[in-house]
């Protein structure tokens, strides 16, 4: 069964940077797409970036120009480099993948990001 594990969250100052990791239990080739989401308590989970198997990554407006998603297939890991962090980026960040085989979603457990001075 495919699993995703996020790491790299923590405390950052406004204007600072963090890099999140999303490690897959197997080859990322089993996914037809991956994505990063975030959620603030009391609010709906929101999409941050969509990483298709082929093609370009799509970033949502709040993070465009500041966040960069990338992947390392040798390590079966996806990353989210977050620069110029703002207090409003504070959230639990989740990675999600969609299985190529049946389209089923796979979610990680989330990692907390706190941006505060």
One Martini backbone bead per residue (centre of mass of N, CA, C, O) as a GRO file, in nm:
protein
  117
    1UNK     BB    1   0.095   0.037   0.024
    2UNK     BB    2   0.076   0.356  -0.020
    3UNK     BB    3   0.301   0.610   0.114
    4UNK     BB    4   0.320   0.924   0.302
    5UNK     BB    5   0.595   1.145   0.426
    6UNK     BB    6   0.631   1.420   0.613
    7UNK     BB    7   0.875   1.696   0.632
    8UNK     BB    8   1.019   2.017   0.768
    9UNK     BB    9   0.881   2.150   0.968
   10UNK     BB   10   0.819   2.473   1.144
   11UNK     BB   11   0.999   2.753   1.237
   12UNK     BB   12   0.955   3.083   1.096
   13UNK     BB   13   1.034   3.375   0.969
   14UNK     BB   14   0.965   3.636   0.821
   15UNK     BB   15   1.127   3.575   0.507
   16UNK     BB   16   1.179   3.291   0.522
   17UNK     BB   17   1.273   2.935   0.520
   18UNK     BB   18   1.151   2.618   0.383
   19UNK     BB   19   1.171   2.249   0.361
   20UNK     BB   20   0.974   2.011   0.225
   21UNK     BB   21   0.890   1.664   0.261
   22UNK     BB   22   0.793   1.371   0.043
   23UNK     BB   23   0.779   1.035   0.117
   24UNK     BB   24   0.778   0.746  -0.057
   25UNK     BB   25   0.736   0.393  -0.043
   26UNK     BB   26   0.787   0.430  -0.352
   27UNK     BB   27   0.758   0.476  -0.659
   28UNK     BB   28   0.650   0.763  -0.833
   29UNK     BB   29   0.536   0.608  -1.089
   30UNK     BB   30   0.252   0.533  -0.942
   31UNK     BB   31   0.195   0.828  -1.010
   32UNK     BB   32   0.007   1.086  -1.185
   33UNK     BB   33   0.011   1.270  -0.923
   34UNK     BB   34   0.097   1.563  -0.732
   35UNK     BB   35   0.063   1.742  -0.408
   36UNK     BB   36   0.001   2.048  -0.234
   37UNK     BB   37  -0.125   2.124   0.091
   38UNK     BB   38  -0.335   2.327   0.316
   39UNK     BB   39  -0.421   2.385   0.677
   40UNK     BB   40  -0.648   2.560   0.873
   41UNK     BB   41  -0.810   2.596   1.137
   42UNK     BB   42  -1.149   2.600   1.019
   43UNK     BB   43  -1.049   2.521   0.733
   44UNK     BB   44  -1.000   2.445   0.427
   45UNK     BB   45  -0.835   2.269   0.220
   46UNK     BB   46  -0.557   2.384   0.022
   47UNK     BB   47  -0.414   2.448  -0.265
   48UNK     BB   48  -0.072   2.492  -0.383
   49UNK     BB   49   0.036   2.236  -0.568
   50UNK     BB   50   0.079   2.089  -0.896
   51UNK     BB   51   0.227   1.762  -0.991
   52UNK     BB   52   0.279   1.631  -1.270
   53UNK     BB   53   0.420   1.379  -1.444
   54UNK     BB   54   0.368   1.577  -1.679
   55UNK     BB   55   0.490   1.884  -1.690
   56UNK     BB   56   0.374   2.154  -1.517
   57UNK     BB   57   0.370   2.332  -1.248
   58UNK     BB   58   0.105   2.441  -1.030
   59UNK     BB   59   0.034   2.754  -0.885
   60UNK     BB   60  -0.096   2.928  -0.648
   61UNK     BB   61  -0.126   3.256  -0.592
   62UNK     BB   62  -0.015   3.280  -0.286
   63UNK     BB   63   0.278   3.123  -0.394
   64UNK     BB   64   0.366   3.263  -0.629
   65UNK     BB   65   0.723   3.299  -0.645
   66UNK     BB   66   0.795   3.132  -0.356
   67UNK     BB   67   0.728   2.846  -0.450
   68UNK     BB   68   0.889   2.510  -0.491
   69UNK     BB   69   0.857   2.223  -0.677
   70UNK     BB   70   1.006   1.893  -0.636
   71UNK     BB   71   1.204   1.602  -0.752
   72UNK     BB   72   1.334   1.268  -0.641
   73UNK     BB   73   1.345   0.961  -0.778
   74UNK     BB   74   1.575   0.823  -0.617
   75UNK     BB   75   1.411   0.908  -0.332
   76UNK     BB   76   1.103   0.931  -0.347
   77UNK     BB   77   1.086   1.265  -0.350
   78UNK     BB   78   0.917   1.553  -0.245
   79UNK     BB   79   0.927   1.912  -0.272
   80UNK     BB   80   0.904   2.229  -0.069
   81UNK     BB   81   1.001   2.543  -0.143
   82UNK     BB   82   1.001   2.810   0.102
   83UNK     BB   83   0.978   3.151   0.045
   84UNK     BB   84   0.895   3.434   0.176
   85UNK     BB   85   0.755   3.413   0.437
   86UNK     BB   86   0.430   3.418   0.588
   87UNK     BB   87   0.198   3.413   0.828
   88UNK     BB   88  -0.023   3.294   0.615
   89UNK     BB   89   0.147   3.012   0.590
   90UNK     BB   90   0.024   2.903   0.824
   91UNK     BB   91   0.023   2.541   0.853
   92UNK     BB   92  -0.079   2.238   0.738
   93UNK     BB   93   0.113   2.018   0.544
   94UNK     BB   94   0.028   1.835   0.244
   95UNK     BB   95   0.054   1.538   0.072
   96UNK     BB   96  -0.042   1.422  -0.261
   97UNK     BB   97  -0.160   1.128  -0.435
   98UNK     BB   98  -0.220   0.964  -0.755
   99UNK     BB   99  -0.306   0.675  -0.875
  100UNK     BB  100  -0.261   0.514  -1.171
  101UNK     BB  101  -0.442   0.254  -1.141
  102UNK     BB  102  -0.727   0.407  -0.980
  103UNK     BB  103  -0.718   0.717  -0.861
  104UNK     BB  104  -0.628   0.709  -0.583
  105UNK     BB  105  -0.579   0.862  -0.289
  106UNK     BB  106  -0.285   0.994  -0.116
  107UNK     BB  107  -0.194   1.071   0.221
  108UNK     BB  108  -0.048   1.246   0.442
  109UNK     BB  109  -0.004   1.364   0.784
  110UNK     BB  110   0.164   1.610   0.810
  111UNK     BB  111   0.308   1.950   0.852
  112UNK     BB  112   0.414   2.205   1.054
  113UNK     BB  113   0.374   2.560   0.994
  114UNK     BB  114   0.547   2.848   1.141
  115UNK     BB  115   0.496   3.204   1.107
  116UNK     BB  116   0.713   3.391   1.323
  117UNK     BB  117   0.852   3.647   1.549
   0.00000   0.00000   0.00000
